[in-house]
Amino acid sequence: MPYPVLPQVPNRRRRAAVGTLLATVLLTACGATTADETADSKSPSGQAGSATQAESSEPTATAPPGPARKLADADGDGRPAEHYEQVLAALAPRCKEGAEELVTVVDVTLKSLREKGVDGETEFSVLQHLEHWVPAGRPRTACASSAKDYAASRDAT
């Protein structure tokens, strides 16, 4: 018994089907909308989505750097800001000052140490020393005062 012969699809139909498939894939990849998506854009939820797309395509203003980034940038030694963040996270609950104020405390302490002739200190090392200097497990303390005590205890080396 001979095998059944399947009807041949003319080359034009096959090419048209492949062409349509390729066009659909390309249009989808390029972000073109279909008729269904256009109809959805008239609904309130579709309008919100289109507004979000328009907003996301615009360049956004960068947020100001956080305290850890400010300290890392001031040091400029390439140490990741996450290292500063870890020490700040350990120190901040012990201090009356907020994280932004602690940046100022560290800066002032480093300047004070340099004026005394203490070399080799960085923003990070001062932050670490301050974290060790301020006791844990007590009520919040004025870390600026503790930083002054730390700077006073250091001798020029």
C-alpha positions as CSV (number, residue, x, y, z in Angstrom):
1,M,0.0,0.0,0.0
2,P,1.5,3.4,-0.9
3,Y,2.0,6.0,1.7
4,P,-0.6,8.8,1.8
5,V,0.4,11.9,0.1
6,L,-0.1,15.1,2.1
7,P,-1.4,18.1,0.2
8,Q,1.4,20.5,-0.6
9,V,1.1,24.1,0.6
10,P,2.0,26.5,-2.1
11,N,5.3,28.3,-1.6
12,R,3.5,31.7,-1.6
13,R,1.4,30.8,1.5
14,R,4.4,29.3,3.3
15,R,6.5,32.5,2.6
16,A,3.6,34.7,3.6
17,A,3.2,32.7,6.9
18,V,6.9,32.9,7.6
19,G,6.9,36.6,6.7
20,T,4.0,37.3,9.0
21,L,5.6,35.4,11.8
22,L,8.9,37.3,11.4
23,A,7.1,40.7,11.3
24,T,5.2,39.9,14.4
25,V,8.3,38.9,16.3
26,L,10.1,42.0,15.1
27,L,7.3,44.3,16.0
28,T,6.9,42.8,19.4
29,A,10.6,43.1,20.1
30,C,10.5,46.7,19.0
31,G,7.6,47.5,21.3
32,A,4.9,48.0,18.7
33,T,1.3,47.5,20.1
34,T,-1.3,45.3,18.7
35,A,-4.9,46.2,18.2
36,D,-5.8,44.6,21.5
37,E,-3.2,46.6,23.4
38,T,-4.4,49.8,21.7
39,A,-7.9,49.1,22.9
40,D,-6.6,48.5,26.4
41,S,-4.7,51.8,26.4
42,K,-8.1,53.6,26.3
43,S,-9.1,52.0,29.6
44,P,-8.0,53.7,32.9
45,S,-5.5,50.9,33.7
46,G,-4.0,51.1,30.2
47,Q,-3.6,54.9,30.5
48,A,-1.7,54.5,33.8
49,G,0.6,51.9,32.1
50,S,1.3,54.3,29.2
51,A,2.1,57.1,31.6
52,T,4.5,54.9,33.5
53,Q,6.2,53.9,30.3
54,A,6.5,57.6,29.3
55,E,7.9,58.5,32.7
56,S,10.4,55.7,32.7
57,S,11.8,56.7,29.4
58,E,12.7,60.1,30.7
59,P,16.0,60.5,32.5
60,T,15.6,60.5,36.3
61,A,17.5,62.8,38.6
62,T,19.9,60.9,40.8
63,A,19.3,60.9,44.5
64,P,21.9,62.6,46.6
65,P,24.5,60.3,48.0
66,G,23.8,58.8,51.4
67,P,26.1,59.1,54.4
68,A,28.1,56.0,53.6
69,R,28.7,57.2,50.0
70,K,29.8,60.6,51.3
71,L,32.4,59.1,53.5
72,A,33.6,56.7,50.8
73,D,33.9,59.6,48.3
74,A,35.7,61.7,50.9
75,D,38.3,58.9,51.4
76,G,38.7,58.3,47.7
77,D,40.6,55.0,48.4
78,G,38.2,52.8,46.5
79,R,36.7,51.1,49.5
80,P,33.1,50.2,48.8
81,A,30.4,52.3,50.5
82,E,29.0,49.1,51.9
83,H,31.9,48.9,54.3
84,Y,31.1,52.4,55.6
85,E,27.4,51.4,55.8
86,Q,28.1,48.4,58.0
87,V,30.1,50.5,60.5
88,L,27.5,53.3,60.4
89,A,24.7,50.8,61.0
90,A,26.5,49.5,64.1
91,L,27.3,53.0,65.4
92,A,24.1,54.9,64.7
93,P,21.9,53.2,67.3
94,R,24.4,54.2,70.0
95,C,24.4,57.9,69.1
96,K,22.1,60.7,69.6
97,E,23.2,62.0,66.2
98,G,21.7,60.8,63.0
99,A,23.7,59.2,60.2
100,E,24.1,62.5,58.3
101,E,25.4,64.2,61.5
102,L,27.8,61.3,62.0
103,V,29.4,62.1,58.7
104,T,30.1,65.6,60.0
105,V,31.4,64.2,63.3
106,V,33.8,61.9,61.4
107,D,35.0,64.8,59.1
108,V,35.6,67.1,62.1
109,T,37.4,64.4,64.0
110,L,39.7,63.6,61.1
111,K,40.5,67.3,60.6
112,S,41.2,67.6,64.3
113,L,43.6,64.6,64.2
114,R,45.4,66.0,61.2
115,E,45.8,69.4,62.9
116,K,47.4,67.5,65.9
117,G,49.8,65.9,63.4
118,V,48.2,62.4,63.5
119,D,48.9,60.9,60.1
120,G,47.5,57.7,58.6
121,E,43.9,58.2,59.6
122,T,41.1,58.1,57.0
123,E,37.4,58.6,57.2
124,F,36.9,54.9,57.5
125,S,39.5,54.4,60.3
126,V,38.0,57.3,62.3
127,L,34.6,55.8,61.8
128,Q,35.8,52.4,63.0
129,H,37.6,53.9,66.0
130,L,34.5,55.9,66.9
131,E,32.4,52.7,66.7
132,H,34.8,51.0,69.1
133,W,35.1,54.0,71.3
134,V,31.3,54.4,71.9
135,P,30.0,51.7,74.2
136,A,27.2,49.5,73.2
137,G,24.2,48.6,75.4
138,R,23.8,51.9,77.0
139,P,21.5,54.8,76.4
140,R,22.3,56.8,73.3
141,T,25.2,59.1,73.8
142,A,26.5,62.2,72.1
143,C,28.9,60.7,69.7
144,A,30.4,64.1,68.9
145,S,31.6,64.3,72.5
146,S,33.0,60.8,72.3
147,A,34.8,61.7,69.1
148,K,36.4,64.7,70.7
149,D,37.5,62.5,73.6
150,Y,39.0,60.0,71.1
151,A,40.8,62.8,69.2
152,A,42.2,64.2,72.5
153,S,43.5,60.7,73.4
154,R,45.6,60.4,70.2
155,D,49.1,61.6,70.0
156,A,51.0,62.6,66.9
157,T,53.0,59.7,65.6
